[in-house]
Amino acid sequence: MNIKTSTHVLLLAATLLAALSAPAAHAQTTGTPWRHGIIEAKSDAGILMMVTRGFAERHGLKLDIMQFKSDAIALKALLAGELESYDGALTGTVVAASRGVDVKLLGCHWPGLPHGIFVRNSIANVEDLKGRTFAISTPFSHPDVIARTLLAQHNIDPAQVKFANLGGDLDRFRAIVAGVADATVISSEYTPVAEKNGIRMLIPARDVLPDYMRLCMFSTGRALKARREDAIRFLAAEMSALRYALAHRDEAIKLTQEITGAKPDDPRPGFIFDDAVRTSGVDPDISIPDAKVAWMQDLLMKNGQLQKPVDLASFAAREIRAEAAKRVQK
């Protein structure tokens, strides 16, 4: 198994993959790797990338993980045939599917929303955002949807705020610290280091959108048809890895430190792990929550970002997920 960035740079050597995996017999692996894209690793990497500790091999799969600056870029890679699946927000993918794009929902593994609206200390309330620079990411991304929903809830015209696409979480955090932006939406993992940098969380994102889901897994109908067995093995490996990660805090945090280079005294990996467990933010069953999918579609339609809802019967790959769950339960 290889772990790659979007520029195909190797992050970890193959020996790392077997290094702390739970003992188990390995199934016979298939020859062609399953390529999965994730948003660039941060303090939750130990949970999201625990699958690299030999779980894919245990389910008979070779797995390459590639990191991308945003899920919008990962979606483009998926459609170009450079990936078989990717992690991303439901929002942009639903919009793509509504326009006839070949994309399928495998399930949602991090339905909780561990984000917050962070601001410089000069901003006392939401109304103070008028005329300020709000750092977001690509259209339909978490920062974009959360920011616009927050403004709508406070009857603030988006035209009264200066939106700036300033990259990933770390880029936006640095931008707000440097004063390039006045507010942003980033992972709550920055809470332990915010105050000393002159910023604070104004509102938890889950208070703005309590039913909003953070991460789901997607593939294409083409890939699922051509590699159905590998898709099942991939989801089964992810289910097993997520269960293991949530039950092994120290090991998950250590993996985060190895992948991201975080120092042992960095409080962020432990903070985001504990938040995920406390709020049941991670779903190791990688379920397909129809009610929340429908709610998110309604939100996009209210915001004018979605013209018509997606037919869930054709959008969700239920049989793939159901078979994977059976194998994990055995």
N, C-alpha and C positions, 0 to 999 in steps of 0.2 A: 504494500500500500504506500502510495506517495502522497505527501501533502504539498500543494503548490499554491503560489500566489497567482493572481490573474496574469502575471507576466511569466508564469511557469517557473518560478524560482523555488527550489526545494527548501522547505522549512525544517523538516526533521528527517533524520536518516532512518532507514528501514529498521534498524535495530531498536529504535525507540518504540516501535509499534508493539513489540511483544513484551516490552519491559515491565509493565505492571498489570498486564491483563489477567483476568480471573482464569484459573485453570479450567480447561475444557478441551474436549476432542475437537479437532478441526475437520470440517467437511471438505470434500474435494472442491477446489476452487475452479471457477470458470476462467477462460483465457483472456478475454477482453475486459479491461477495467471499466467499472461504472464510475463515471465522472460526475461529481457532485459539487455544486458551488455554494459558498456561504459568504455572507458579508464579512469583511476583514475582521480577524480575531481580536477580541478585547477581553474584558475581565470575566466574561461568561464562557470563555473558550474551553475550560475544563469540563463543562457540561456538554456543550455542543460538539466537541471534538473527542469525547471519550471513545467514540466509535473507532478512532485510530489506534486504540490499545488492543487490537486483535479481534475485535468483535465481528468485523466484516469477514475475516478469514474463518472464524468459527461457523459462519453461515455460508461458507463456500463462495465468497465473493472477493474479487480484487477491487479495491476502492481507491480512487484518486480524489482528494479534496482540494479545490481551488478557491482562493479568496478573491473577492471583488470589492471595489470601493462602494458599490451600492447594488441593491437587488435589481434595479433597472438595467444595469449593465449585465448582470447575471442572466436576466431574462433574454436579453439580446443574444448572449452566448448559447443559451438553451435553444433558441429558435434557429441559430446558425449551425446547430449540430455539434457544438463544441462541448456540450454538457448533456448528461442524461437526466439530471434533476438539479434543483437548487432550493435554498432557503430564501424566503422573502415575505414581504407583506402581501396580504390578500388583496389589498386595494388596487394596485397597479395591474395585478394579474387578472382580476375580475374584469377590469376595464378592457384589457387586451382580449380576454375570452369573449366579451360581449361584442367585440368587433370581428369575430370569426377567427381569431388567432388560435392555433392548435396548442392549447395548454390545458393540463389536467391537474386537479387537486388530489394529492396523495393523502394528506392529513395535516393536522396542526399540532406541533410539538411544544411550542411556547406560546400558548394563548394569553398568558398574563402580560401586562404592559408595564415593564419596569423602567419607565421613562418619567421625566419631569420637565416642566418649563422652568429653565434656569435664567436668572436675570442678574444684571449688575446691581449693586446695592443702591444705586440712585433711583431704581424703579421700585415704587412702593406697592403698586397694584396694577391690574390689567389695563386700566384706563391710561396709565402712564406710558403704555406702549405706542400710543399715537405719535406719529412722526419719528419713531425710533427704527433702528435696523434690527430685523428679526432673521437670524440665521436659520435656514432650513436646508433641505436636500432636494432631490429630484421631485418632479411632479408625482403625486399619489404616494409618496414615501410617508413613513410615520411622521417626521417633522412637519411636512407640508400639510397633511390632513389634520394633525393635532393642533397646529398653530391656527389654521383657518377656522377650525371648529371652536377653539377658545375665543377667537375674536367674534364669531357669530353669536356665541352665547352671551357676549357682553355688548351686542349691538354695535360693534366697531366695524366700519367698512374696511375691507382689506386694502383699499387704495390709500388709507390713512397710515399704513405701515410700509416700510421699505423692506421687502423680502430679498434675501441674498442666498443663493445656493453656494454654501461654503464647505461642501464635502461631507466626510464621515463625522462620527461623534467626536473623535480627538481633534479634528480640524476645527469643528465648531466650538469645542471647549476652548481651544487656544485663541480663537477669534474673539470670544466674549471676554476672556481674561485680558487680551491685548487691547480691548476697547474697540475693535473693528466692528463688533456687533454688540447690541444692548441686551438681546434675549436670544434664546435658542431652545430647542428640544433635544435633549440628550439622555443617555441612560442614567438611571439614578445611582449607578456606581460612582458617579462623581460627587455624590453628597459628602463623603468623608473628607474630600480635599477642596471642596468649594469655598468654604468660608475664608481660608487663608489666602485664597486667590481673589477675594473681593467680590464673590458672586454667591448666590444662594438659590435654592429651589423655591419658586413662587407658588407653584401648584403641582401636585403629583398628576401625571397624565391620566392615571386610572380614575381620578376624580372628575376629569373632563369627559372621558369616554370609558365608562366602566365595562362596557361589553366589547371594546375594541381588542382585536387579537394582534399579537406581535408578529409571530413567525409561523408560517406553514411551509410544507414541502410541495413542490410542483414538478411535473414532468410534461411530456408531450404524448399525444395519442400515438404518434409514430414510434417513439421510443418504447412505450409500453407494449405495443403490438410486436415489435421486433425482439424485445428482450424482457418478456413478461416474467420469466423465472428470475432473472437478475433483479428486476424491480422488487419482487417479493423478498428476495434475500436481502436487498438493501434496506427495506423498511424493517424487516425482522432484526437486522443488525442494529439499526438505530434504536428500536424499542428496547433491546437488551442493554445497549450502552447507556441509554438515558436512565433506566432503572438502576443500573450499577452506579452511575455517577451520583444520583441523588442519595444513595445509601452510603457513599464513601466521600465525605466532605474533604478530608485532608488530601486524598488522592486527586480529587477534582481540582482543588486549589493548586496543588503542586503541578498538575498538567498545565493549568493556566499560566503559571509562572514560567514554565519551560517554553511554552509556545509564544508568549508575549514578551518575555524578558522582564516581567514584573519582579521587583525585589521582594524578599520575604516580609519586609515591614510595610509593603504597600497594602492598605486596607481594602482596596476595591474588590479584589477577587472574593474575599470572604464576605464582604457586604452584599454583593450581588447573588452569591450562592445562598446565603441565609434568607435574602428577600424572596428568592424563587421558592425555597422550601416553605417559608412562613406563609406565603400567599398562594401556595399550590400553583405557581405560575407556569410550571413545566408539566406537560402531559406525556408521560412515557408511553402511553397507549397510542399516541399520535392519532387522536380521534378526528372525526369530521363532524364538528358541531353545527348542524344545520341551522339552528336558531340564530347563532351568532353570525354565520355567513349571511343569512338573510338580513339581519340587522345592519351589517356592514354595507351590504348592497343598498339598503334604504338610505343610509347615511350619505353614500356617494351620490345617490340620486337627489337627495335634498340639497347637497352642495353643488349640484349641477355638473358633477364630474363623471356621471354615468347616465347614459341615455335610456338604457333598458336593462333589466336584470338578466342574469345568466341562468340558464336551465340547469339546476343542480344535478338532475338525473344524468346529464351527459358530461357535466363539468367534473364531478367527483369520481375518482377511480376506486369505488368501494370494494370491488372484488379483490383488488391487489392488496389493499389494507387489511381486509378480513382474513385473507390467507396468511399474511405475515403474522397477524395476531395469533392465529392458530398454532403456528410453528413456535412462537415464543412461549406459549402456554404449555407446550408439550414437555 
